[in-house]
Amino acid sequence: MCLGIPGKIIKIYEENSIKMSDVDFNGVTLRVCLETTPQAEVGDYVIVHAGFAINLLEESEALQTLAMLDEINKLGEQE
């Protein structure tokens, strides 16, 4: 099973001729490759799996998914 997490692109740059970005995942920033989503721009939300942005995502859908993941996390803390 694959798990893709939504994050917001906060910076785009080139590294060794590869389109890269810094993506914010609710306060955690990670480097993400954008070669599979070359149309992505700063401010866009992307689904990230294994360090690669695999798809663009509407902001409303990304925020809804992040809220659900937060709820799952809270449920796990109650046990």
LINMOBEL-V555605 format. One record per residue. N is the residue number from 0. NEAR is the number of other C-alpha atoms within 12 Angstrom. Layout:
((N & NEAR) (N & NEAR))
This chain:
((0 & 4) (1 & 9) (2 & 13) (3 & 23) (4 & 35) (5 & 39) (6 & 42) (7 & 38) (8 & 35) (9 & 26) (10 & 25) (11 & 27) (12 & 23) (13 & 17) (14 & 15) (15 & 8) (16 & 10) (17 & 18) (18 & 24) (19 & 29) (20 & 35) (21 & 33) (22 & 35) (23 & 27) (24 & 28) (25 & 21) (26 & 12) (27 & 14) (28 & 18) (29 & 27) (30 & 29) (31 & 37) (32 & 33) (33 & 37) (34 & 22) (35 & 21) (36 & 26) (37 & 23) (38 & 17) (39 & 31) (40 & 24) (41 & 22) (42 & 20) (43 & 32) (44 & 37) (45 & 41) (46 & 37) (47 & 33) (48 & 22) (49 & 16) (50 & 25) (51 & 30) (52 & 36) (53 & 27) (54 & 26) (55 & 29) (56 & 27) (57 & 19) (58 & 19) (59 & 14) (60 & 19) (61 & 27) (62 & 23) (63 & 17) (64 & 24) (65 & 25) (66 & 18) (67 & 16) (68 & 20) (69 & 17) (70 & 14) (71 & 14) (72 & 13) (73 & 12) (74 & 11) (75 & 10) (76 & 9) (77 & 8) (78 & 7))
